[in-house]
Every structure is written in structure tokens, then in C-alpha cells.
Amino acid sequence: MKTLIIYASTYGFTKDCVQMLKTNVNGDVRTVNITKEKIPSLDDYDTILIGGSIYMGQIQKQIKNYCLKNLDALKNKKIGFFISCGSAEHSDDYFKTAFPENLLNQAVSIENFGGEMRPDKMNFFHKFVSNMVEKSSDENNAPPMKPLPENILNMATIINNLS
């Protein structure tokens, strides 16, 4: 089985999650950072996993545009979607705005890998917004942002069981 993981990562958390996913998926697995690399033909792959990080309620435009431009090709593949998002209570809404509904409906796996603030890598604006989000979460007693490696392993298990 050949798997292609297409992703975008702003500050490295999603990239780290993708590496864990790649390590745990059986078979030939290739990862492609859509913001830095050319995406190969989908013809060579059985399974396509696509995801990115959520900032201010949106996934990276390159991910969203890729799905829309390649809708027909993706419909003919086993497909899975993931996001890196610290706001678990809103993840269903983020999936709906990030990916086409018909692709979500046929997905074999949909997972939120959680989130992690990396302020040392953030620009000034993202640091400012992140601080506001943290304060709001504290005031609303929202659960703290954290990585969810169990969701990465769950997606890997589902993909491994497809073969």
C-alpha cells in the first residue's frame, strides 16, 4: 500500500504530527509539505491523507485550494483528513470549513491532532492573538491546548487496517 500525506505546517507542530503518523503507517509513505514541495501525481498512491493547522478558524489556503482543484481525483482514493487544533470543542466546525463536504463524507478517517503553542517561532501578530486566545480560554474554563498523539495513532491504525 502506498500512502501520500499532504500537509501544511506554520510553526512545526503539524510537521511533527505528520512525522509520527508516517512512522506508524505501514507500507510506502511519502510526506509533502504543500507550502514547500511539489505534490506528485495521485495516480501512484492508494491512500491520501491531507491536513494542516488551524489559525483563527482557518486552515492554510494551499490545503483548501488543493482539495478543491483536485476534487475528482481525490474522490477516487481512500482519503483521510486531519487538523492540528487546540480547540477540540470546535474541531467539527473547522473540518467543515477546511475541506469539501463530499470528501469529508467519504473519508475513512478524520482526526484532530490537538495543538501546541510555539511562541518562540511565532511572529508578533500570532503571539498577540495566541495570548488573547489563552486568556479567553482561561476565563471560560476551556480545556488547555495539548497534543493528542492518541488521535495520530488512531488514524494510523485505521489506515493500516485498509490493506
Beta strands, then each sheet from edge to edge (+ up, - down):
strand 1: 2-8
strand 2: 28-33
strand 3: 47-53
strand 4: 78-84
strand 5: 109-112
sheet 1: 2+ 1+ 3+ 4+ 5+
end
